[in-house]
Amino acid sequence: MLTVLLADTTEAAAGFSDTALIAIAAAVAILVAAGAAIAMGIAVGKALESIARQPEADKKISKTLILGLVFIETCIIYALVVAILIIFVM
């Protein structure tokens, strides 16, 4: 069963050139970065709504927001590094 699946994927990948597969992989990495940027916008919007509802909790909300944005930005940087490596190294 596994050999049949591997043979099917090999035949399907044989139709694409290496350049096309590299371009697809880089595009996926860039889409990850775009998705993370959208998530950052949503997070900032929700934080602003929370601060508007409870102004006394602004420092705690801001700290949590900054920490979350740092993690999202790290994901974006890793995706862009992977895309650059895929394009220029492979």
N, CA, C and O atoms as a printed pandas DataFrame, in Angstrom:
     atom_number atom_name residue_name chain_id  residue_number  x_coord  y_coord  z_coord
0              1         N          MET        A               1    0.822   -1.198    0.000
1              2        CA          MET        A               1    0.000    0.000    0.000
2              3         C          MET        A               1    0.860    1.253    0.000
3              4         O          MET        A               1    0.601    2.193   -0.750
4              5         N          LEU        A               2    1.894    1.262    0.852
5              6        CA          LEU        A               2    2.760    2.430    0.955
6              7         C          LEU        A               2    3.548    2.638   -0.334
7              8         O          LEU        A               2    3.761    3.772   -0.763
8              9         N          THR        A               3    3.979    1.540   -0.946
9             10        CA          THR        A               3    4.738    1.686   -2.190
10            11         C          THR        A               3    3.871    2.241   -3.304
11            12         O          THR        A               3    4.364    2.966   -4.168
12            13         N          VAL        A               4    2.596    1.912   -3.298
13            14        CA          VAL        A               4    1.687    2.453   -4.313
14            15         C          VAL        A               4    1.536    3.955   -4.119
15            16         O          VAL        A               4    1.553    4.709   -5.092
16            17         N          LEU        A               5    1.389    4.399   -2.872
17            18        CA          LEU        A               5    1.268    5.830   -2.598
18            19         C          LEU        A               5    2.544    6.573   -2.975
19            20         O          LEU        A               5    2.488    7.661   -3.547
20            21         N          LEU        A               6    3.693    5.983   -2.652
21            22        CA          LEU        A               6    4.950    6.628   -3.007
22            23         C          LEU        A               6    5.130    6.692   -4.516
23            24         O          LEU        A               6    5.643    7.684   -5.033
24            25         N          ALA        A               7    4.720    5.661   -5.222
25            26        CA          ALA        A               7    4.839    5.671   -6.680
26            27         C          ALA        A               7    3.930    6.734   -7.275
27            28         O          ALA        A               7    4.310    7.405   -8.235
28            29         N          ASP        A               8    2.728    6.899   -6.714
29            30        CA          ASP        A               8    1.811    7.922   -7.215
30            31         C          ASP        A               8    2.368    9.321   -7.009
31            32         O          ASP        A               8    2.271   10.165   -7.901
32            33         N          THR        A               9    2.948    9.575   -5.845
33            34        CA          THR        A               9    3.486   10.908   -5.594
34            35         C          THR        A               9    4.720   11.167   -6.446
35            36         O          THR        A               9    4.951   12.301   -6.866
36            37         N          THR        A              10    5.506   10.146   -6.706
37            38        CA          THR        A              10    6.687   10.320   -7.556
38            39         C          THR        A              10    6.273   10.642   -8.980
39            40         O          THR        A              10    6.880   11.490   -9.635
40            41         N          GLU        A              11    5.239    9.964   -9.459
41            42        CA          GLU        A              11    4.759   10.238  -10.812
42            43         C          GLU        A              11    4.139   11.627  -10.901
43            44         O          GLU        A              11    4.289   12.309  -11.914
44            45         N          ALA        A              12    3.442   12.050   -9.848
45            46        CA          ALA        A              12    2.826   13.378   -9.862
46            47         C          ALA        A              12    3.884   14.468   -9.791
47            48         O          ALA        A              12    3.763   15.498  -10.455
48            49         N          ALA        A              13    4.922   14.248   -8.990
49            50        CA          ALA        A              13    5.964   15.257   -8.868
50            51         C          ALA        A              13    6.857   15.302  -10.099
51            52         O          ALA        A              13    7.533   16.301  -10.342
52            53         N          ALA        A              14    6.863   14.233  -10.871
53            54        CA          ALA        A              14    7.704   14.200  -12.064
54            55         C          ALA        A              14    7.234   15.209  -13.106
55            56         O          ALA        A              14    8.014   15.600  -13.974
56            57         N          GLY        A              15    5.982   15.635  -13.037
57            58        CA          GLY        A              15    5.460   16.603  -13.991
58            59         C          GLY        A              15    5.934   18.022  -13.726
59            60         O          GLY        A              15    5.829   18.875  -14.606
60            61         N          PHE        A              16    6.455   18.296  -12.535
61            62        CA          PHE        A              16    6.917   19.636  -12.179
62            63         C          PHE        A              16    8.438   19.704  -12.242
63            64         O          PHE        A              16    9.127   18.729  -11.943
64            65         N          SER        A              17    8.940   20.843  -12.627
65            66        CA          SER        A              17   10.382   21.040  -12.588
66            67         C          SER        A              17   10.806   21.423  -11.174
67            68         O          SER        A              17    9.974   21.770  -10.336
68            69         N          ASP        A              18   12.103   21.356  -10.925
69            70        CA          ASP        A              18   12.603   21.731   -9.600
70            71         C          ASP        A              18   12.325   23.195   -9.305
71            72         O          ASP        A              18   12.030   23.557   -8.166
72            73         N          THR        A              19   12.417   24.029  -10.315
73            74        CA          THR        A              19   12.160   25.455  -10.127
74            75         C          THR        A              19   10.715   25.711   -9.706
75            76         O          THR        A              19   10.452   26.561   -8.856
76            77         N          ALA        A              20    9.791   24.977  -10.300
77            78        CA          ALA        A              20    8.374   25.151   -9.950
78            79         C          ALA        A              20    8.110   24.715   -8.513
79            80         O          ALA        A              20    7.366   25.376   -7.789
80            81         N          LEU        A              21    8.712   23.613   -8.104
81            82        CA          LEU        A              21    8.511   23.139   -6.731
82            83         C          LEU        A              21    9.127   24.104   -5.723
83            84         O          LEU        A              21    8.560   24.325   -4.652
84            85         N          ILE        A              22   10.284   24.681   -6.056
85            86        CA          ILE        A              22   10.911   25.672   -5.179
86            87         C          ILE        A              22   10.031   26.911   -5.066
87            88         O          ILE        A              22    9.876   27.470   -3.980
88            89         N          ALA        A              23    9.454   27.340   -6.186
89            90        CA          ALA        A              23    8.573   28.512   -6.162
90            91         C          ALA        A              23    7.323   28.244   -5.334
91            92         O          ALA        A              23    6.864   29.129   -4.612
92            93         N          ILE        A              24    6.771   27.054   -5.423
93            94        CA          ILE        A              24    5.583   26.711   -4.634
94            95         C          ILE        A              24    5.925   26.694   -3.146
95            96         O          ILE        A              24    5.159   27.206   -2.329
96            97         N          ALA        A              25    7.066   26.111   -2.788
97            98        CA          ALA        A              25    7.472   26.061   -1.377
98            99         C          ALA        A              25    7.711   27.457   -0.818
99           100         O          ALA        A              25    7.328   27.747    0.316
100          101         N          ALA        A              26    8.342   28.322   -1.605
101          102        CA          ALA        A              26    8.575   29.693   -1.150
102          103         C          ALA        A              26    7.252   30.444   -1.009
103          104         O          ALA        A              26    7.084   31.229   -0.075
104          105         N          ALA        A              27    6.316   30.210   -1.925
105          106        CA          ALA        A              27    5.013   30.865   -1.842
106          107         C          ALA        A              27    4.263   30.440   -0.584
107          108         O          ALA        A              27    3.595   31.261    0.046
108          109         N          VAL        A              28    4.366   29.184   -0.219
109          110        CA          VAL        A              28    3.714   28.710    1.006
110          111         C          VAL        A              28    4.323   29.400    2.233
111          112         O          VAL        A              28    3.603   29.786    3.154
112          113         N          ALA        A              29    5.643   29.549    2.239
113          114        CA          ALA        A              29    6.290   30.234    3.363
114          115         C          ALA        A              29    5.845   31.690    3.446
115          116         O          ALA        A              29    5.645   32.214    4.541
116          117         N          ILE        A              30    5.690   32.343    2.306
117          118        CA          ILE        A              30    5.233   33.730    2.296
118          119         C          ILE        A              30    3.770   33.812    2.750
119          120         O          ILE        A              30    3.390   34.766    3.428
120          121         N          LEU        A              31    2.957   32.834    2.388
121          122        CA          LEU        A              31    1.563   32.821    2.852
122          123         C          LEU        A              31    1.485   32.666    4.371
123          124         O          LEU        A              31    0.599   33.232    5.011
124          125         N          VAL        A              32    2.404   31.907    4.940
125          126        CA          VAL        A              32    2.461   31.793    6.404
126          127         C          VAL        A              32    2.732   33.161    7.017
127          128         O          VAL        A              32    2.111   33.540    8.009
128          129         N          ALA        A              33    3.664   33.896    6.419
129          130        CA          ALA        A              33    3.987   35.238    6.927
130          131         C          ALA        A              33    2.785   36.172    6.780
131          132         O          ALA        A              33    2.513   36.979    7.669
132          133         N          ALA        A              34    2.073   36.065    5.670
133          134        CA          ALA        A              34    0.894   36.915    5.469
134          135         C          ALA        A              34   -0.198   36.578    6.489
135          136         O          ALA        A              34   -0.851   37.477    7.020
136          137         N          GLY        A              35   -0.393   35.310    6.757
137          138        CA          GLY        A              35   -1.376   34.896    7.757
138          139         C          GLY        A              35   -1.016   35.389    9.148
139          140         O          GLY        A              35   -1.890   35.784    9.920
140          141         N          ALA        A              36    0.256   35.366    9.459
141          142        CA          ALA        A              36    0.697   35.866   10.760
142          143         C          ALA        A              36    0.509   37.378   10.862
143          144         O          ALA        A              36    0.184   37.890   11.933
144          145         N          ALA        A              37    0.712   38.093    9.757
145          146        CA          ALA        A              37    0.493   39.540    9.776
146          147         C          ALA        A              37   -0.984   39.859   10.008
147          148         O          ALA        A              37   -1.309   40.811   10.718
148          149         N          ILE        A              38   -1.861   39.082    9.425
149          150        CA          ILE        A              38   -3.296   39.263    9.669
150          151         C          ILE        A              38   -3.618   38.979   11.137
151          152         O          ILE        A              38   -4.414   39.685   11.756
152          153         N          ALA        A              39   -2.991   37.939   11.683
153          154        CA          ALA        A              39   -3.212   37.615   13.099
154          155         C          ALA        A              39   -2.737   38.744   14.004
155          156         O          ALA        A              39   -3.357   39.021   15.031
156          157         N          MET        A              40   -1.644   39.395   13.629
157          158        CA          MET        A              40   -1.171   40.532   14.429
158          159         C          MET        A              40   -2.190   41.669   14.412
159          160         O          MET        A              40   -2.444   42.288   15.445
160          161         N          GLY        A              41   -2.763   41.942   13.272
161          162        CA          GLY        A              41   -3.780   42.986   13.181
162          163         C          GLY        A              41   -4.997   42.673   14.025
163          164         O          GLY        A              41   -5.540   43.553   14.693
164          165         N          ILE        A              42   -5.422   41.434   13.996
165          166        CA          ILE        A              42   -6.574   41.023   14.805
166          167         C          ILE        A              42   -6.250   41.146   16.292
167          168         O          ILE        A              42   -7.081   41.608   17.075
168          169         N          ALA        A              43   -5.050   40.735   16.680
169          170        CA          ALA        A              43   -4.650   40.809   18.094
170          171         C          ALA        A              43   -4.623   42.247   18.593
171          172         O          ALA        A              43   -5.089   42.537   19.694
172          173         N          VAL        A              44   -4.078   43.145   17.783
173          174        CA          VAL        A              44   -4.026   44.555   18.188
174          175         C          VAL        A              44   -5.444   45.120   18.304
175          176         O          VAL        A              44   -5.744   45.862   19.239
176          177         N          GLY        A              45   -6.298   44.774   17.368
177          178        CA          GLY        A              45   -7.675   45.254   17.417
178          179         C          GLY        A              45   -8.414   44.780   18.662
179          180         O          GLY        A              45   -9.126   45.547   19.309
180          181         N          LYS        A              46   -8.233   43.506   18.984
181          182        CA          LYS        A              46   -8.884   42.963   20.182
182          183         C          LYS        A              46   -8.316   43.590   21.459
183          184         O          LYS        A              46   -9.053   43.826   22.417
184          185         N          ALA        A              47   -7.019   43.857   21.472
185          186        CA          ALA        A              47   -6.424   44.487   22.645
186          187         C          ALA        A              47   -6.975   45.896   22.825
187          188         O          ALA        A              47   -7.264   46.314   23.947
188          189         N          LEU        A              48   -7.121   46.627   21.725
189          190        CA          LEU        A              48   -7.689   47.975   21.825
190          191         C          LEU        A              48   -9.133   47.947   22.311
191          192         O          LEU        A              48   -9.549   48.804   23.091
192          193         N          GLU        A              49   -9.897   46.955   21.848
193          194        CA          GLU        A              49  -11.271   46.813   22.343
194          195         C          GLU        A              49  -11.278   46.521   23.850
195          196         O          GLU        A              49  -12.102   47.059   24.589
196          197         N          SER        A              50  -10.364   45.676   24.289
197          198        CA          SER        A              50  -10.300   45.337   25.711
198          199         C          SER        A              50   -9.916   46.545   26.555
199          200         O          SER        A              50  -10.472   46.761   27.632
200          201         N          ILE        A              51   -8.965   47.330   26.062
201          202        CA          ILE        A              51   -8.563   48.529   26.800
202          203         C          ILE        A              51   -9.703   49.539   26.831
203          204         O          ILE        A              51   -9.882   50.238   27.828
204          205         N          ALA        A              52  -10.472   49.624   25.756
205          206        CA          ALA        A              52  -11.602   50.548   25.729
206          207         C          ALA        A              52  -12.677   50.135   26.737
207          208         O          ALA        A              52  -13.349   50.988   27.318
208          209         N          ARG        A              53  -12.837   48.827   26.940
209          210        CA          ARG        A              53  -13.851   48.357   27.887
210          211         C          ARG        A              53  -13.389   48.487   29.328
211          212         O          ARG        A              53  -14.171   48.827   30.216
212          213         N          GLN        A              54  -12.099   48.211   29.553
213          214        CA          GLN        A              54  -11.564   48.257   30.907
214          215         C          GLN        A              54  -10.264   49.063   30.914
215          216         O          GLN        A              54   -9.180   48.483   30.861
216          217         N          PRO        A              55  -10.358   50.365   30.977
217          218        CA          PRO        A              55   -9.142   51.200   30.934
218          219         C          PRO        A              55   -8.178   50.952   32.090
219          220         O          PRO        A              55   -6.980   51.201   31.957
220          221         N          GLU        A              56   -8.679   50.470   33.206
221          222        CA          GLU        A              56   -7.798   50.245   34.361
222          223         C          GLU        A              56   -6.878   49.039   34.145
223          224         O          GLU        A              56   -5.892   48.888   34.867
224          225         N          ALA        A              57   -7.175   48.192   33.180
225          226        CA          ALA        A              57   -6.357   47.002   32.923
226          227         C          ALA        A              57   -5.425   47.194   31.728
227          228         O          ALA        A              57   -4.954   46.215   31.148
228          229         N          ASP        A              58   -5.157   48.436   31.358
229          230        CA          ASP        A              58   -4.394   48.678   30.132
230          231         C          ASP        A              58   -2.954   48.183   30.212
231          232         O          ASP        A              58   -2.424   47.700   29.212
232          233         N          LYS        A              59   -2.309   48.285   31.364
233          234        CA          LYS        A              59   -0.918   47.841   31.472
234          235         C          LYS        A              59   -0.799   46.323   31.343
235          236         O          LYS        A              59    0.114   45.823   30.686
236          237         N          LYS        A              60   -1.712   45.599   31.964
237          238        CA          LYS        A              60   -1.691   44.142   31.888
238          239         C          LYS        A              60   -2.014   43.670   30.470
239          240         O          LYS        A              60   -1.390   42.738   29.965
240          241         N          ILE        A              61   -2.992   44.318   29.832
241          242        CA          ILE        A              61   -3.352   43.960   28.460
242          243         C          ILE        A              61   -2.205   44.272   27.507
243          244         O          ILE        A              61   -1.920   43.494   26.596
244          245         N          SER        A              62   -1.549   45.408   27.716
245          246        CA          SER        A              62   -0.434   45.804   26.850
246          247         C          SER        A              62    0.734   44.831   26.956
247          248         O          SER        A              62    1.335   44.471   25.945
248          249         N          LYS        A              63    1.055   44.407   28.168
249          250        CA          LYS        A              63    2.141   43.445   28.350
250          251         C          LYS        A              63    1.833   42.129   27.632
251          252         O          LYS        A              63    2.691   41.573   26.946
252          253         N          THR        A              64    0.624   41.645   27.792
253          254        CA          THR        A              64    0.233   40.400   27.143
254          255         C          THR        A              64    0.230   40.552   25.626
255          256         O          THR        A              64    0.634   39.641   24.903
256          257         N          LEU        A              65   -0.226   41.705   25.151
257          258        CA          LEU        A              65   -0.244   41.960   23.707
258          259         C          LEU        A              65    1.168   41.963   23.141
259          260         O          LEU        A              65    1.421   41.342   22.108
260          261         N          ILE        A              66    2.082   42.649   23.798
261          262        CA          ILE        A              66    3.459   42.723   23.305
262          263         C          ILE        A              66    4.093   41.335   23.267
263          264         O          ILE        A              66    4.780   40.997   22.304
264          265         N          LEU        A              67    3.871   40.534   24.296
265          266        CA          LEU        A              67    4.414   39.182   24.324
266          267         C          LEU        A              67    3.850   38.343   23.177
267          268         O          LEU        A              67    4.597   37.619   22.517
268          269         N          GLY        A              68    2.555   38.432   22.935
269          270        CA          GLY        A              68    1.945   37.703   21.831
270          271         C          GLY        A              68    2.459   38.164   20.482
271          272         O          GLY        A              68    2.699   37.345   19.594
272          273         N          LEU        A              69    2.630   39.483   20.318
273          274        CA          LEU        A              69    3.145   40.004   19.056
274          275         C          LEU        A              69    4.581   39.555   18.809
275          276         O          LEU        A              69    4.976   39.327   17.665
276          277         N          VAL        A              70    5.351   39.429   19.868
277          278        CA          VAL        A              70    6.727   38.942   19.718
278          279         C          VAL        A              70    6.731   37.508   19.193
279          280         O          VAL        A              70    7.516   37.173   18.306
280          281         N          PHE        A              71    5.865   36.669   19.731
281          282        CA          PHE        A              71    5.802   35.287   19.258
282          283         C          PHE        A              71    5.334   35.217   17.802
283          284         O          PHE        A              71    5.866   34.428   17.021
284          285         N          ILE        A              72    4.361   36.021   17.440
285          286        CA          ILE        A              72    3.880   36.024   16.061
286          287         C          ILE        A              72    4.970   36.537   15.125
287          288         O          ILE        A              72    5.171   35.991   14.040
288          289         N          GLU        A              73    5.665   37.578   15.542
289          290        CA          GLU        A              73    6.736   38.137   14.706
290          291         C          GLU        A              73    7.872   37.132   14.530
291          292         O          GLU        A              73    8.486   37.075   13.465
292          293         N          THR        A              74    8.152   36.349   15.554
293          294        CA          THR        A              74    9.163   35.303   15.428
294          295         C          THR        A              74    8.754   34.282   14.377
295          296         O          THR        A              74    9.587   33.829   13.592
296          297         N          CYS        A              75    7.488   33.920   14.358
297          298        CA          CYS        A              75    6.979   32.999   13.340
298          299         C          CYS        A              75    7.157   33.590   11.943
299          300         O          CYS        A              75    7.531   32.876   11.012
300          301         N          ILE        A              76    6.893   34.875   11.790
301          302        CA          ILE        A              76    7.051   35.538   10.494
302          303         C          ILE        A              76    8.519   35.527   10.065
303          304         O          ILE        A              76    8.827   35.246    8.907
304          305         N          ILE        A              77    9.409   35.829   10.985
305          306        CA          ILE        A              77   10.836   35.852   10.649
306          307         C          ILE        A              77   11.307   34.465   10.233
307          308         O          ILE        A              77   12.050   34.335    9.261
308          309         N          TYR        A              78   10.890   33.431   10.948
309          310        CA          TYR        A              78   11.277   32.073   10.565
310          311         C          TYR        A              78   10.737   31.721    9.177
311          312         O          TYR        A              78   11.449   31.115    8.375
312          313         N          ALA        A              79    9.499   32.089    8.888
313          314        CA          ALA        A              79    8.927   31.786    7.572
314          315         C          ALA        A              79    9.687   32.503    6.465
315          316         O          ALA        A              79    9.933   31.922    5.408
316          317         N          LEU        A              80   10.058   33.745    6.692
317          318        CA          LEU        A              80   10.810   34.476    5.669
318          319         C          LEU        A              80   12.221   33.924    5.498
319          320         O          LEU        A              80   12.732   33.878    4.379
320          321         N          VAL        A              81   12.856   33.505    6.587
321          322        CA          VAL        A              81   14.182   32.883    6.475
322          323         C          VAL        A              81   14.095   31.578    5.688
323          324         O          VAL        A              81   14.946   31.293    4.846
324          325         N          VAL        A              82   13.068   30.796    5.968
325          326        CA          VAL        A              82   12.879   29.549    5.221
326          327         C          VAL        A              82   12.645   29.842    3.746
327          328         O          VAL        A              82   13.189   29.150    2.886
328          329         N          ALA        A              83   11.841   30.861    3.442
329          330        CA          ALA        A              83   11.590   31.207    2.040
330          331         C          ALA        A              83   12.878   31.642    1.348
331          332         O          ALA        A              83   13.129   31.253    0.208
332          333         N          ILE        A              84   13.683   32.434    2.019
333          334        CA          ILE        A              84   14.952   32.869    1.423
334          335         C          ILE        A              84   15.893   31.688    1.223
335          336         O          ILE        A              84   16.557   31.594    0.191
336          337         N          LEU        A              85   15.957   30.796    2.190
337          338        CA          LEU        A              85   16.792   29.606    2.039
338          339         C          LEU        A              85   16.312   28.729    0.886
339          340         O          LEU        A              85   17.120   28.203    0.120
340          341         N          ILE        A              86   15.012   28.577    0.767
341          342        CA          ILE        A              86   14.472   27.769   -0.312
342          343         C          ILE        A              86   14.821   28.369   -1.666
343          344         O          ILE        A              86   15.208   27.652   -2.588
344          345         N          ILE        A              87   14.684   29.671   -1.781
345          346        CA          ILE        A              87   14.916   30.332   -3.066
346          347         C          ILE        A              87   16.400   30.308   -3.437
347          348         O          ILE        A              87   16.740   29.957   -4.567
348          349         N          PHE        A              88   17.279   30.669   -2.521
349          350        CA          PHE        A              88   18.669   30.886   -2.877
350          351         C          PHE        A              88   19.587   29.671   -2.658
351          352         O          PHE        A              88   20.640   29.582   -3.290
352          353         N          VAL        A              89   19.215   28.755   -1.792
353          354        CA          VAL        A              89   20.095   27.633   -1.493
354          355         C          VAL        A              89   19.720   26.394   -2.287
355          356         O          VAL        A              89   20.601   25.671   -2.751
356          357         N          MET        A              90   18.445   26.141   -2.450
357          358        CA          MET        A              90   18.029   24.910   -3.122
358          359         C          MET        A              90   17.957   25.052   -4.604
359          360         O          MET        A              90   17.619   24.095   -5.300
